[in-house]
């Protein structure tokens, strides 16, 4: 896999520490992990639909960790970057009390299976964590409808994302900084599958929601020993959507299962945690 390293400030090029590949790699991993941690501590929050999903106000932190509040239909191309290179959306009706445990579990599962082209760069991660404000959503159908509206807006914005990253205006001597070229794209899986978690995710698992039965079949998701078909509840009119309940680990395996390279068993040393993360390859659910 590519081994993204921290970009060395030219002022420190003669410092031995800044010529140590392991140290630079640890810096890159730390920056990546801390960015994801901020998004789990203060997740993107979806407010009530008044009167439509497009009119929902979304509260979030931008790529420079600045607070933002916009209607869904007013998101900008730079806002779209927050959703790029994510395998899927992770929704919660109420932010789990143990969401840093959730992050740690996802990170350890994702790291050995991360996508090659982005490694730990440009926001690459398994999921974009989002939560609904109180009374903003109560049914799976409402989550599904919002996600469809979100994906439609993001696909519209994706074509307009600039090729160069904006410069953080808070940065010292920002006027002298040079923009870095970086490609941002939505992963196909983000458009066809999402996860729903709550405070019982460690014991009862998560919901994995497929846009259609064909999407579920393509990813090998079928009812079995580890995967239970979700029967729905009052108020849910899910149409072609297919929903199952399984462990978080199994759900993550299913989402990346169509990429044979990422689905393989792999052991990866993580410089940040100074551990070898070992994750089993995906298995069928007989």
ABEGO torsion letter per residue (X at the ends): XBBBBBBBBAAAAABAAAABAAAAAAAAAAAAAAAAAAAAABBBBBBBBOABAAABBBBBBBAAGBBBBBBAAABBAAAAAAABGBABBBBBABBBAAAAAAAAAAAAAAAAABBAAAEABGGBBABBBBBBBBGABABAAAAAAAAAAAAAAAAAAAAABBABBBBBAABBGAAABBBBBBBBBBBAAAAABBBBBBAAAAAAEBBBBBABAAAAAAAGBBBBAABBBBAEBBGBBAEABBBBBBBAAAAAAAAAAABAAAABBBBBBBAAAGBBBBBBBBBBBX
